[in-house]
């Protein structure tokens, strides 16, 4: 009987070889009415995506080369649910969602096989609903076996639920009160390790009226019977932006940020904070941009060398097996401008937002913080009113190479570029293919690596979505 709800769509996929890569383009999906579209990834021998439109929940099932697909509706006990997260395993995938039932809020988890058959389910938690309904946020471990969902219950209280994805069981469930912290203004991020230890990071910024030092407050949670461990780190400079990532190879929490002098946006360097799993102590490394990096950066722009870089952000942190790290910076600027053309005056001013994504600056540091190598990757991506979805890059990781893949420009006819960088910092640039003939607008920052030689990239164009597989 189940097969009656499975709709088969057999369409030819366009496949071609381009400069050493095989490119496969799947049939288009209509996503104009979607509230949510998720690229789940490879589960068994299938490629899966998930769509939520109004009260419809659809699983799209592609074969391993995107040659054809089936579409299957999924059912739930309530017509209206809230999707919290989707995780995938080698042969199954897990969907976690919530819904309101009278006076209660219920969080459930379903496990499915790769054709959408439900093979396991679990009620994660039942709790009294809040007066003000807030959505759960989530973060997951690198191996996708640990899931942390959380939401505010007040400006100083947060509900945390840690889920063991393999067992579909809550291993931590507690409302945590944060004293002297305003979650609305101070919270920056949460993350979780493969072992299940999870972290919250808050930032206290100085101002003219409160000229105290810049502070980061880091909390580590292991189980709901013990009080969280906490460390407050005072910073003598302004933090322009930062991110954090857990190194599951060397069991260390890493916080990496861009710094500048107080009340200045001109970044003169960066910092690395590194601690063990239980944040017993943080080791701080502060670095100025090396003269070689600054020379290479300003030479590309044909400008006089300065001792700072504007609009630089942390893009990603990569970990080396020997304890060293690779930091990827990106030059990024978002500009809001008013359009006061006479055509719009009767309806008020219209705001346009420009997205400018430029060079990548990559540095490799040894475990002791010494610089190993640096690399500047030139690019200039400009777009307006598109949330920058086609800009930035995807970092494709293999044991021997980093491959930086991106749209050379943001336009309908476009070259796809790739920089390959080896462990010693030597690089090679080449064009992979052109989108001229295939009506593609590739969103590389939404891509998913499924193996050491395969990448899936979504293409959004005219409210249609197509998956594109690149095989190296």
TITI-658890 format. One line per 10 residues: number of its first residue (from 1); their letters; for each residue x, y, z of N, C-alpha, C. Coordinates in steps of 0.2 Angstrom, whole numbers, plus 5000, padded with zeros to 4 digits. Layout:
% TITI-658890
NUM) a) X Y Z X Y Z X Y Z  ...
//
This chain:
% TITI-658890
1) xxxxxxxxxx) 5004 4994 5000 5000 5000 5000 5004 5006 5000  5010 5006 5003 5014 5012 5004 5016 5014 4997  5017 5010 4992 5020 5012 4985 5015 5016 4982  5008 5017 4984 5004 5021 4981 5005 5028 4982  5009 5030 4987 5010 5037 4989 5017 5039 4986  5020 5035 4982 5027 5036 4979 5026 5038 4972  5028 5044 4970 5027 5046 4963 5033 5046 4959  5033 5042 4954 5040 5041 4950 5040 5046 4944  5046 5049 4944 5047 5054 4939 5054 5052 4935  5053 5050 4929 5059 5048 4926 5061 5053 4920
11) xxxxxxxxxx) 5066 5056 4922 5069 5062 4917 5076 5061 4916  5078 5063 4910 5085 5062 4908 5089 5068 4912  5095 5066 4915 5099 5071 4917 5105 5073 4912  5106 5079 4912 5111 5081 4907 5118 5080 4910  5122 5076 4907 5129 5075 4910 5134 5077 4904  5140 5080 4906 5145 5081 4901 5152 5082 4905  5157 5082 4901 5164 5082 4904 5166 5089 4902  5169 5092 4907 5172 5099 4906 5179 5099 4910  5184 5100 4905 5191 5101 4908 5193 5096 4913  5191 5090 4913 5193 5085 4917 5188 5083 4923
21) xxxxxxxxxx) 5183 5087 4923 5177 5086 4928 5171 5083 4924  5168 5079 4927 5161 5077 4925 5156 5081 4928  5151 5084 4925 5146 5088 4927 5139 5085 4926  5135 5083 4931 5128 5081 4930 5123 5086 4933  5118 5087 4929 5113 5092 4931 5106 5088 4931  5103 5088 4937 5097 5085 4938 5091 5089 4935  5085 5086 4934 5079 5089 4932 5077 5095 4938  5074 5100 4935 5072 5105 4939 5066 5104 4944  5067 5107 4950 5062 5106 4955 5058 5113 4956  5052 5113 4956 5048 5120 4957 5048 5121 4965
31) xxxxxxxxxx) 5052 5127 4967 5052 5128 4974 5049 5135 4976  5045 5138 4971 5043 5144 4972 5038 5145 4978  5035 5140 4981 5031 5140 4986 5034 5137 4993  5040 5135 4992 5043 5132 4998 5045 5136 5004  5043 5134 5010 5045 5137 5016 5052 5135 5018  5054 5129 5016 5060 5126 5018 5062 5121 5012  5069 5122 5010 5072 5117 5006 5078 5115 5009  5079 5108 5010 5086 5106 5013 5089 5100 5009  5095 5101 5008 5099 5096 5004 5102 5091 5009  5099 5085 5010 5101 5081 5015 5107 5078 5014
41) xxxxxxxxxx) 5109 5075 5007 5115 5072 5005 5114 5065 5003  5120 5062 5003 5120 5055 5001 5118 5050 5007  5113 5046 5006 5111 5041 5011 5110 5034 5007  5115 5030 5009 5115 5024 5005 5117 5025 4997  5113 5023 4993 5115 5024 4986 5110 5030 4983  5107 5034 4987 5103 5039 4985 5105 5046 4987  5103 5051 4983 5104 5058 4985 5097 5061 4987  5097 5064 4993 5090 5066 4996 5090 5073 4997  5084 5076 4995 5082 5083 4997 5075 5083 5000  5074 5088 5004 5068 5089 5008 5064 5095 5007
51) xxxxxxxxxx) 5058 5095 5006 5054 5102 5004 5048 5102 5009  5047 5108 5012 5041 5110 5016 5038 5116 5013  5032 5115 5010 5028 5120 5007 5021 5120 5011  5019 5125 5015 5013 5126 5018 5013 5119 5023  5008 5115 5022 5007 5109 5026 5009 5103 5022  5013 5103 5017 5016 5098 5013 5023 5096 5015  5025 5090 5015 5032 5088 5017 5034 5083 5012  5039 5085 5008 5040 5081 5002 5048 5079 5002  5049 5072 5001 5056 5069 5001 5057 5068 4993  5062 5071 4991 5065 5070 4984 5070 5065 4984
61) xxxxxxxxxx) 5070 5060 4980 5075 5054 4980 5078 5053 4973  5084 5055 4973 5088 5055 4967 5093 5049 4967  5094 5046 4961 5099 5040 4961 5106 5044 4962  5111 5039 4963 5118 5042 4965 5121 5047 4960  5119 5047 4954 5122 5051 4949 5117 5056 4946  5111 5057 4950 5106 5062 4949 5103 5060 4942  5103 5054 4940 5100 5053 4933 5092 5053 4933  5089 5051 4939 5082 5051 4939 5080 5052 4947  5074 5053 4948 5072 5054 4955 5064 5052 4956  5063 5051 4962 5056 5050 4964 5054 5055 4969
71) xxxxxxxxxx) 5048 5056 4970 5045 5061 4975 5040 5058 4979  5041 5059 4986 5037 5055 4991 5035 5060 4996  5028 5060 4998 5026 5064 5003 5027 5061 5010  5028 5064 5015 5029 5062 5022 5023 5064 5026  5021 5060 5030 5015 5061 5035 5017 5062 5042  5014 5066 5046 5015 5067 5053 5008 5068 5057  5009 5067 5063 5002 5067 5067 4999 5073 5067  5002 5079 5066 4999 5085 5065 5000 5088 5058  4995 5092 5056 4996 5095 5049 5001 5100 5049  5002 5104 5055 5007 5109 5055 5012 5107 5060
81) xxxxxxxxxx) 5018 5106 5058 5024 5105 5063 5029 5110 5061  5034 5110 5065 5040 5115 5064 5046 5110 5064  5049 5110 5058 5055 5106 5057 5061 5110 5061  5064 5106 5065 5070 5109 5069 5077 5107 5065  5078 5101 5064 5084 5099 5061 5083 5093 5056  5088 5092 5052 5088 5085 5048 5096 5083 5048  5097 5077 5050 5104 5074 5050 5104 5068 5046  5110 5067 5043 5110 5060 5039 5116 5056 5041  5114 5049 5041 5119 5044 5042 5121 5040 5036  5125 5036 5036 5127 5032 5030 5121 5029 5027
91) xxxxxxxxxx) 5116 5026 5030 5111 5022 5027 5104 5025 5029  5104 5030 5034 5097 5032 5036 5098 5040 5037  5092 5043 5038 5092 5050 5040 5087 5052 5045  5088 5057 5049 5084 5058 5055 5081 5065 5055  5075 5066 5056 5071 5072 5056 5069 5074 5063  5070 5079 5066 5068 5081 5072 5063 5087 5071  5057 5087 5074 5052 5092 5074 5048 5093 5080  5045 5099 5080 5040 5100 5086 5033 5102 5084  5029 5101 5088 5022 5104 5087 5019 5105 5094  5013 5109 5093 5009 5111 5099 5003 5106 5100
101) xxxxxxxxxx) 5002 5103 5105 4996 5099 5107 4993 5102 5113  4988 5106 5112 4984 5109 5117 4989 5113 5122  4990 5111 5128 4994 5115 5132 5002 5113 5132  5003 5108 5128 5010 5105 5128 5014 5106 5122  5020 5107 5122 5025 5107 5116 5028 5100 5116  5028 5097 5110 5031 5090 5110 5037 5090 5105  5042 5087 5106 5048 5087 5101 5049 5079 5100  5048 5077 5093 5049 5071 5091 5055 5070 5086  5057 5064 5085 5062 5062 5080 5060 5056 5077  5060 5056 5070 5059 5051 5066 5065 5049 5062
111) xxxxxxxxxx) 5067 5042 5061 5072 5040 5057 5069 5036 5051  5072 5038 5045 5069 5035 5039 5075 5032 5035  5073 5027 5031 5078 5024 5026 5079 5029 5020  5083 5027 5015 5084 5031 5009 5079 5032 5004  5073 5028 5005 5067 5029 5001 5061 5032 5005  5062 5035 5011 5057 5038 5014 5053 5033 5019  5055 5027 5020 5051 5023 5024 5053 5024 5032  5048 5026 5036 5050 5027 5043 5051 5020 5046  5058 5020 5049 5060 5014 5052 5061 5015 5060  5060 5021 5063 5061 5021 5070 5058 5028 5072
121) xxxxxxxxxx) 5056 5029 5078 5053 5035 5080 5054 5036 5088  5054 5042 5090 5055 5043 5097 5052 5050 5099  5049 5050 5105 5047 5056 5108 5052 5059 5112  5055 5064 5110 5061 5067 5114 5059 5070 5120  5054 5074 5120 5052 5078 5126 5045 5080 5126  5042 5081 5131 5035 5084 5132 5036 5089 5137  5034 5095 5136 5034 5101 5141 5028 5105 5140  5027 5109 5145 5022 5114 5145 5024 5119 5140  5019 5121 5136 5021 5126 5131 5022 5133 5134  5026 5137 5131 5028 5144 5133 5022 5149 5131
131) xxxxxxxxxx) 5021 5154 5135 5016 5159 5133 5018 5162 5126  5025 5163 5125 5027 5166 5119 5031 5160 5115  5028 5158 5110 5031 5153 5106 5037 5155 5102  5043 5152 5104 5049 5153 5100 5052 5147 5097  5055 5148 5091 5058 5142 5087 5064 5140 5090  5065 5133 5090 5071 5130 5092 5077 5132 5087  5083 5133 5089 5089 5133 5085 5092 5127 5086  5097 5125 5081 5101 5119 5082 5108 5120 5080  5112 5115 5083 5119 5114 5080 5121 5107 5081  5125 5104 5077 5126 5097 5077 5134 5096 5077
141) xxxxxxxxxx) 5136 5090 5079 5143 5088 5079 5145 5087 5072  5152 5087 5072 5155 5086 5065 5153 5079 5062  5152 5074 5066 5150 5067 5064 5143 5066 5063  5139 5071 5065 5132 5072 5065 5128 5066 5070  5132 5064 5075 5129 5059 5079 5127 5063 5086  5129 5069 5087 5126 5073 5093 5123 5079 5090  5117 5080 5093 5113 5086 5090 5111 5090 5097  5112 5097 5096 5110 5101 5102 5104 5106 5099  5098 5106 5102 5093 5110 5100 5092 5115 5106  5090 5121 5105 5090 5126 5111 5085 5132 5109
151) xxxxxxxxxx) 5082 5135 5114 5078 5141 5113 5078 5145 5119  5077 5151 5118 5076 5156 5124 5069 5154 5128  5069 5154 5134 5063 5154 5138 5062 5161 5141  5067 5165 5142 5067 5172 5144 5073 5175 5142  5074 5181 5144 5080 5185 5141 5087 5182 5145  5086 5179 5150 5092 5176 5154 5092 5168 5154  5086 5165 5152 5086 5158 5152 5085 5154 5146  5088 5149 5145 5088 5145 5139 5087 5137 5140  5083 5134 5136 5081 5127 5136 5086 5124 5132  5090 5119 5134 5095 5115 5130 5093 5108 5130
161) xxxxxxxxxx) 5092 5105 5124 5091 5098 5124 5096 5095 5119  5100 5090 5122 5105 5086 5118 5102 5080 5116  5103 5078 5110 5100 5072 5107 5106 5067 5104  5106 5061 5107 5110 5056 5104 5106 5053 5097  5109 5055 5092 5105 5054 5085 5105 5046 5084  5110 5042 5086 5110 5035 5085 5104 5032 5089  5103 5034 5095 5098 5031 5100 5092 5035 5100  5091 5041 5096 5085 5045 5096 5083 5046 5104  5088 5048 5108 5086 5049 5115 5090 5056 5117  5086 5059 5122 5088 5065 5125 5093 5063 5130
171) xxxxxxxxxx) 5099 5066 5130 5104 5064 5135 5106 5070 5139  5103 5076 5138 5103 5082 5142 5097 5086 5141  5093 5088 5146 5087 5092 5145 5087 5097 5151  5088 5103 5150 5088 5108 5156 5087 5115 5154  5083 5119 5158 5083 5126 5157 5089 5129 5161  5093 5133 5158 5099 5135 5161 5098 5143 5162  5100 5145 5168 5099 5153 5169 5106 5155 5168  5107 5161 5165 5113 5164 5164 5113 5171 5168  5117 5171 5173 5117 5178 5177 5121 5183 5173  5119 5189 5174 5123 5195 5171 5124 5194 5164
181) xxxxxxxxxx) 5120 5191 5160 5121 5190 5153 5114 5191 5150  5113 5195 5145 5107 5196 5141 5108 5192 5135  5104 5186 5135 5104 5182 5129 5103 5185 5123  5098 5190 5123 5096 5194 5117 5102 5197 5113  5106 5200 5118 5111 5205 5115 5118 5202 5115  5119 5197 5120 5126 5195 5121 5128 5188 5118  5123 5184 5116 5124 5177 5114 5127 5178 5107  5132 5173 5105 5135 5173 5099 5134 5167 5095  5135 5161 5099 5135 5155 5096 5135 5149 5101  5133 5143 5098 5133 5137 5102 5136 5132 5098
191) xxxxxxxxxx) 5140 5127 5100 5143 5122 5096 5143 5115 5101  5144 5110 5098 5144 5103 5101 5150 5099 5098  5153 5095 5102 5159 5091 5100 5156 5084 5098  5160 5079 5095 5158 5073 5094 5156 5069 5100  5159 5071 5106 5158 5067 5112 5152 5069 5116  5149 5075 5114 5143 5077 5117 5144 5083 5121  5150 5085 5123 5151 5091 5127 5149 5097 5122  5145 5102 5125 5143 5108 5121 5145 5114 5124  5145 5119 5120 5148 5126 5123 5143 5131 5120  5143 5137 5125 5140 5143 5123 5145 5148 5123
201) xxxxxxxxxx) 5144 5153 5119 5149 5159 5119 5145 5165 5119  5147 5169 5124 5144 5176 5124 5149 5181 5123  5147 5187 5121 5152 5193 5120 5149 5199 5124  5154 5202 5128 5152 5208 5131 5157 5214 5128  5154 5218 5124 5157 5223 5121 5158 5230 5125  5163 5233 5125 5164 5240 5128 5161 5245 5124  5159 5251 5127 5156 5257 5124 5159 5263 5127  5157 5269 5124 5159 5275 5127 5157 5276 5134  5151 5273 5135 5147 5274 5142 5149 5268 5147  5152 5263 5144 5154 5257 5148 5161 5255 5145
211) xxxxxxxxxx) 5166 5258 5147 5173 5257 5144 5177 5251 5147  5173 5246 5149 5177 5240 5152 5180 5236 5146  5184 5231 5147 5187 5227 5142 5182 5223 5138  5184 5222 5132 5180 5217 5128 5181 5210 5131  5175 5206 5132 5176 5200 5136 5172 5195 5132  5175 5189 5132 5171 5183 5129 5170 5178 5135  5164 5176 5136 5162 5171 5141 5160 5165 5138  5164 5159 5140 5163 5153 5137 5161 5148 5142  5155 5144 5141 5153 5139 5145 5153 5132 5142  5155 5127 5146 5155 5120 5144 5151 5116 5148
221) xxxxxxxxxx) 5146 5112 5144 5141 5108 5147 5143 5101 5146  5143 5096 5151 5144 5089 5150 5137 5085 5151  5134 5086 5157 5128 5083 5159 5124 5087 5163  5117 5086 5163 5112 5091 5167 5112 5090 5174  5117 5085 5177 5117 5085 5184 5123 5089 5187  5127 5092 5183 5133 5096 5185 5132 5103 5183  5135 5108 5186 5135 5115 5184 5140 5115 5178  5138 5120 5174 5143 5121 5168 5149 5124 5170  5155 5122 5167 5161 5125 5168 5161 5132 5164  5164 5137 5167 5164 5144 5164 5171 5147 5164
231) xxxxxxxxxx) 5172 5151 5159 5178 5155 5158 5177 5161 5155  5179 5167 5158 5179 5173 5156 5185 5176 5153  5186 5178 5147 5192 5180 5144 5192 5187 5142  5196 5191 5145 5197 5198 5144 5201 5199 5138  5199 5204 5134 5203 5205 5128 5205 5213 5128  5211 5214 5126 5214 5221 5127 5212 5225 5120  5209 5222 5116 5208 5225 5109 5200 5224 5107  5199 5227 5102 5192 5226 5099 5192 5220 5095  5186 5216 5096 5185 5210 5092 5180 5212 5086  5183 5212 5080 5178 5214 5074 5173 5209 5073
241) xxxxxxxxxx) 5176 5203 5073 5171 5197 5072 5175 5191 5074  5172 5185 5075 5175 5179 5077 5170 5173 5076  5173 5167 5076 5169 5161 5076 5173 5156 5080  5170 5150 5081 5173 5145 5085 5171 5138 5082  5176 5133 5083 5175 5127 5080 5178 5122 5085  5175 5116 5085 5179 5111 5089 5183 5106 5085  5189 5105 5087 5194 5101 5084 5193 5094 5087  5190 5090 5083 5188 5083 5086 5194 5078 5085  5199 5080 5081 5206 5077 5080 5210 5077 5086  5211 5083 5089 5215 5085 5094 5211 5087 5101
251) xxxxxxxxxx) 5205 5086 5101 5200 5087 5106 5202 5094 5109  5200 5099 5106 5202 5106 5108 5196 5111 5105  5194 5115 5109 5190 5121 5107 5194 5126 5104  5192 5129 5098 5196 5134 5095 5191 5140 5094  5193 5146 5096 5190 5152 5095 5195 5157 5091  5193 5159 5085 5197 5163 5081 5194 5169 5079  5197 5175 5079 5194 5181 5078 5198 5186 5075  5195 5191 5072 5199 5197 5069 5199 5203 5074  5205 5206 5075 5205 5211 5080 5207 5218 5077  5206 5223 5081 5208 5230 5079 5209 5234 5085
261) xxxxxxxxxx) 5211 5240 5085 5212 5244 5090 5205 5246 5093  5204 5248 5099 5198 5250 5102 5195 5256 5097  5188 5255 5096 5184 5260 5092 5187 5261 5085  5190 5256 5082 5193 5256 5075 5190 5250 5071  5189 5251 5065 5187 5245 5061 5193 5243 5056  5198 5246 5057 5204 5244 5053 5208 5238 5057  5207 5232 5054 5210 5226 5057 5217 5226 5056  5221 5225 5061 5228 5224 5061 5231 5217 5062  5226 5212 5064 5228 5206 5065 5222 5201 5067  5224 5196 5070 5219 5191 5072 5222 5187 5078
271) xxxxxxxxxx) 5217 5183 5081 5219 5180 5088 5216 5173 5087  5219 5168 5091 5217 5161 5092 5217 5160 5099  5211 5157 5102 5210 5155 5109 5209 5148 5108  5213 5144 5112 5213 5136 5111 5212 5133 5118  5208 5129 5120 5207 5126 5126 5205 5118 5125  5206 5114 5131 5205 5107 5131 5197 5107 5131  5195 5101 5131 5187 5099 5130 5184 5103 5136  5186 5103 5142 5183 5105 5148 5185 5112 5149  5188 5116 5145 5190 5123 5145 5193 5124 5152  5198 5120 5154 5202 5121 5160 5206 5128 5160
281) xxxxxxxxxx) 5209 5129 5154 5213 5135 5153 5213 5136 5145  5213 5143 5144 5214 5145 5137 5221 5147 5135  5223 5145 5130 5230 5147 5127 5228 5153 5122  5231 5159 5123 5230 5164 5118 5236 5165 5113  5234 5166 5107 5239 5167 5102 5237 5174 5098  5241 5179 5098 5239 5185 5095 5244 5186 5089  5242 5188 5083 5246 5189 5077 5244 5195 5074  5249 5199 5071 5248 5204 5066 5248 5201 5059  5245 5204 5055 5246 5202 5048 5253 5202 5046  5256 5197 5043 5263 5197 5041 5264 5202 5035
291) xxxxxxxxxx) 5270 5205 5035 5272 5209 5030 5271 5206 5023  5273 5200 5022 5272 5196 5016 5265 5196 5014  5260 5194 5019 5253 5194 5017 5250 5201 5015  5252 5206 5019 5250 5213 5017 5253 5215 5010  5259 5213 5008 5262 5215 5002 5258 5211 4996  5257 5205 4997 5253 5201 4992 5246 5204 4991  5243 5206 4997 5236 5208 4997 5235 5215 4993  5239 5220 4995 5239 5226 4992 5242 5226 4985  5246 5222 4983 5249 5221 4976 5243 5219 4971  5239 5215 4974 5233 5213 4969 5229 5219 4968
301) xxxxxxxxxx) 5228 5223 4973 5224 5229 4972 5228 5235 4969  5234 5234 4968 5238 5240 4965 5238 5246 4969  5238 5245 4976 5238 5250 4981 5244 5250 4985  5245 5256 4988 5251 5257 4993 5249 5252 4999  5255 5249 5001 5254 5244 5007 5252 5248 5013  5247 5245 5017 5245 5248 5023 5246 5242 5028  5246 5244 5035 5247 5239 5040 5240 5236 5043  5235 5237 5039 5228 5235 5041 5225 5232 5035  5219 5229 5036 5214 5227 5031 5207 5228 5033  5204 5231 5029 5197 5233 5030 5192 5227 5028
311) xxxxxxxxxx) 5186 5227 5032 5181 5222 5030 5183 5215 5029  5187 5213 5034 5190 5206 5034 5186 5202 5039  5184 5196 5037 5180 5192 5041 5182 5184 5041  5181 5181 5047 5183 5174 5047 5178 5170 5043  5180 5166 5038 5176 5162 5034 5176 5155 5037  5181 5152 5039 5181 5145 5041 5188 5144 5045  5188 5139 5049 5194 5136 5052 5195 5129 5050  5201 5127 5048 5202 5120 5046 5208 5117 5051  5207 5111 5052 5212 5108 5057 5217 5103 5054  5223 5104 5056 5228 5099 5053 5229 5094 5058
321) xxxxxxxxxx) 5231 5088 5056 5232 5082 5060 5238 5083 5065  5242 5088 5064 5248 5089 5069 5246 5094 5074  5240 5096 5074 5238 5101 5079 5238 5108 5077  5241 5109 5071 5240 5116 5068 5234 5118 5065  5233 5124 5063 5226 5126 5060 5227 5130 5054  5222 5130 5050 5222 5134 5044 5216 5139 5045  5217 5145 5044 5212 5150 5045 5210 5153 5038  5204 5153 5036 5202 5156 5030 5198 5163 5031  5201 5168 5029 5198 5175 5030 5195 5177 5023  5189 5181 5023 5186 5183 5017 5185 5191 5018
331) xxxxxxxxxx) 5186 5194 5012 5184 5202 5012 5177 5202 5010  5173 5205 5014 5166 5205 5013 5163 5212 5016  5159 5214 5011 5155 5221 5013 5148 5221 5011  5143 5223 5015 5136 5223 5014 5134 5230 5014  5132 5233 5009 5131 5240 5008 5123 5242 5007  5120 5245 5011 5113 5247 5010 5113 5254 5007  5109 5255 5002 5109 5262 4999 5102 5263 4997  5100 5270 4998 5093 5272 4996 5092 5274 4989  5087 5271 4986 5085 5273 4979 5080 5278 4979  5082 5285 4978 5077 5290 4978 5075 5293 4972
341) xxxxxxxxxx) 5075 5288 4967 5072 5290 4960 5065 5292 4960  5064 5297 4956 5057 5300 4956 5051 5295 4955  5053 5289 4952 5048 5284 4951 5045 5281 4957  5050 5281 4963 5048 5278 4969 5045 5283 4974  5045 5290 4973 5044 5295 4978 5037 5294 4980  5032 5292 4976 5025 5292 4979 5025 5286 4984  5029 5281 4983 5029 5276 4988 5034 5276 4993  5038 5281 4994 5043 5282 4999 5050 5279 4996  5055 5279 5000 5062 5277 4997 5062 5270 4997  5066 5267 4992 5067 5260 4991 5074 5259 4993
351) xxxxxxxxxx) 5075 5254 4997 5082 5252 4999 5085 5246 4995  5091 5247 4992 5095 5242 4989 5100 5240 4993  5102 5233 4993 5108 5231 4997 5112 5227 4992  5119 5230 4992 5124 5227 4988 5128 5222 4992  5130 5217 4989 5134 5212 4992 5141 5211 4988  5146 5213 4992 5153 5213 4989 5157 5208 4992  5159 5202 4989 5164 5197 4992 5170 5197 4988  5176 5199 4991 5182 5199 4987 5187 5194 4990  5193 5196 4990 5199 5191 4991 5198 5186 4997  5201 5180 4996 5202 5176 5002 5209 5177 5004
361) xxxxxxxxxx) 5210 5177 5011 5217 5177 5014 5217 5171 5018  5222 5166 5017 5222 5160 5020 5229 5160 5024  5229 5158 5030 5235 5157 5034 5235 5150 5037  5241 5147 5037 5242 5141 5040 5247 5142 5046  5245 5140 5052 5249 5141 5058 5251 5134 5061  5257 5134 5064 5259 5128 5067 5255 5128 5074  5256 5122 5078 5253 5121 5084 5255 5127 5089  5261 5129 5089 5264 5134 5093 5262 5141 5091  5258 5142 5085 5256 5148 5083 5260 5151 5078  5266 5148 5076 5270 5151 5071 5267 5151 5064
371) xxxxxxxxxx) 5268 5156 5060 5266 5156 5053 5270 5151 5049  5266 5146 5046 5269 5141 5041 5269 5144 5034  5263 5146 5031 5262 5149 5025 5256 5153 5025  5256 5158 5020 5250 5162 5018 5248 5161 5011  5242 5163 5009 5240 5163 5002 5234 5168 5001  5235 5172 4996 5229 5176 4994 5226 5174 4988  5219 5173 4988 5216 5171 4982 5211 5176 4979  5213 5179 4973 5209 5185 4971 5202 5183 4968  5197 5187 4970 5191 5186 4967 5187 5193 4968  5182 5194 4964 5178 5200 4965 5171 5198 4963
381) xxxxxxxxxx) 5167 5197 4968 5160 5195 4967 5155 5201 4969  5151 5203 4965 5147 5209 4966 5139 5207 4964  5135 5208 4969 5128 5207 4967 5123 5212 4971  5117 5212 4970 5112 5217 4973 5106 5213 4975  5103 5214 4981 5097 5211 4983 5096 5204 4982  5101 5200 4983 5101 5192 4982 5103 5189 4988  5104 5193 4994 5107 5190 5000 5114 5187 4999  5117 5188 4994 5124 5186 4993 5124 5178 4992  5119 5175 4990 5118 5168 4990 5123 5165 4984  5124 5168 4979 5129 5166 4974 5136 5168 4975
391) xxxxxxxxxx) 5137 5171 4980 5144 5174 4981 5148 5169 4986  5154 5171 4988 5158 5167 4993 5161 5161 4989  5163 5156 4993 5166 5150 4990 5164 5144 4994  5165 5138 4991 5165 5132 4995 5172 5129 4995  5173 5127 5001 5180 5124 5003 5179 5116 5003  5182 5113 4998 5182 5106 4997 5188 5103 4999  5187 5098 5004 5193 5095 5008 5194 5088 5006  5201 5087 5004 5203 5080 5003 5210 5079 5007  5212 5073 5008 5218 5072 5012 5224 5076 5010  5224 5077 5003 5230 5080 5000 5230 5087 4998
401) xxxxxxxxxx) 5223 5089 4997 5222 5096 4994 5216 5099 4997  5217 5106 4997 5211 5110 4998 5209 5113 4991  5202 5112 4990 5200 5115 4983 5195 5121 4985  5197 5127 4983 5192 5133 4984 5189 5134 4977  5182 5133 4978 5178 5133 4972 5173 5139 4972  5172 5143 4967 5168 5149 4967 5166 5151 4960  5160 5155 4960 5158 5159 4954 5163 5165 4953  5166 5165 4947 5171 5170 4946 5168 5177 4946  5162 5178 4943 5158 5184 4944 5150 5182 4945  5146 5186 4947 5139 5185 4949 5135 5187 4943
411) xxxxxxxxxx) 5134 5183 4938 5130 5185 4932 5127 5178 4929  5123 5179 4924 5120 5173 4921 5125 5168 4918  5129 5172 4914 5135 5168 4911 5141 5169 4915  5144 5163 4917 5149 5163 4922 5154 5158 4921  5160 5159 4923 5165 5154 4924 5166 5152 4931  5166 5145 4932 5167 5142 4938 5175 5141 4939  5178 5144 4945 5185 5143 4946 5186 5139 4952  5192 5136 4951 5195 5132 4957 5202 5133 4958  5204 5134 4965 5211 5135 4967 5212 5129 4971  5217 5125 4969 5219 5119 4973 5226 5121 4977
421) xxxxxxxxxx) 5226 5119 4984 5231 5121 4988 5234 5115 4991  5240 5114 4991 5243 5108 4994 5245 5109 5001  5247 5104 5006 5249 5106 5013 5254 5110 5014  5259 5112 5008 5264 5116 5009 5262 5123 5007  5256 5124 5005 5254 5131 5003 5255 5132 4995  5257 5127 4991 5258 5128 4984 5251 5128 4981  5249 5132 4976 5242 5132 4973 5242 5132 4966  5237 5130 4963 5236 5130 4956 5229 5133 4955  5228 5137 4950 5221 5140 4948 5219 5137 4941  5213 5135 4940 5210 5133 4934 5202 5135 4934
431) xxxxxxxxxx) 5200 5135 4928 5193 5136 4926 5190 5129 4926  5184 5127 4929 5181 5121 4929 5177 5120 4923  5172 5125 4922 5167 5125 4917 5164 5132 4917  5160 5133 4911 5156 5139 4910 5149 5137 4911  5145 5141 4914 5137 5140 4914 5134 5143 4908  5137 5145 4903 5134 5149 4898 5128 5145 4895  5129 5139 4893 5124 5135 4890 5119 5131 4894  5119 5132 4900 5115 5127 4905 5111 5131 4909  5110 5137 4909 5105 5141 4913 5106 5139 4920  5112 5140 4923 5113 5138 4930 5115 5145 4934
441) xxxxxxxxxx) 5113 5145 4940 5115 5150 4945 5117 5146 4951  5124 5145 4952 5126 5140 4957 5127 5144 4963  5124 5141 4969 5125 5144 4975 5131 5139 4979  5137 5141 4978 5142 5137 4981 5142 5137 4988  5140 5142 4992 5140 5142 4999 5135 5138 5002  5130 5135 4998 5125 5130 5000 5127 5123 4998  5133 5122 4996 5135 5115 4993 5136 5110 4998  5137 5104 4996 5138 5098 5001 5143 5094 4997  5148 5092 5001 5153 5087 4999 5151 5080 5001  5151 5076 4996 5148 5069 4998 5154 5064 4998
451) xxxxxxxxxx) 5159 5065 4995 5165 5061 4995 5171 5065 4993  5177 5061 4993 5183 5065 4991 5184 5067 4984  5179 5065 4980 5179 5068 4973 5172 5070 4970  5167 5071 4975 5161 5073 4972 5158 5079 4977  5155 5083 4973 5152 5089 4976 5145 5090 4973  5140 5092 4977 5133 5093 4975 5132 5101 4976  5130 5104 4971 5129 5112 4971 5122 5113 4969  5118 5117 4973 5111 5119 4971 5112 5125 4966  5107 5125 4961 5107 5130 4957 5100 5133 4957  5099 5140 4959 5093 5143 4959 5092 5148 4954
461) xxxxxxxxxx) 5086 5147 4950 5085 5151 4944 5078 5151 4942  5075 5157 4942 5068 5158 4940 5063 5153 4944  5065 5153 4951 5061 5149 4956 5061 5142 4954  5066 5140 4951 5067 5133 4950 5074 5131 4953  5074 5125 4956 5080 5122 4959 5083 5116 4955  5089 5116 4954 5092 5110 4951 5098 5108 4955  5099 5102 4956 5106 5100 4959 5111 5098 4953  5117 5100 4955 5122 5099 4950 5128 5095 4954  5130 5090 4951 5135 5086 4954 5142 5087 4950  5147 5089 4953 5153 5089 4950 5158 5084 4953
471) xx) 5160 5080 4948 5165 5074 4950 5172 5076 4947  5177 5076 4952 5184 5078 4950 5188 5072 4948
//
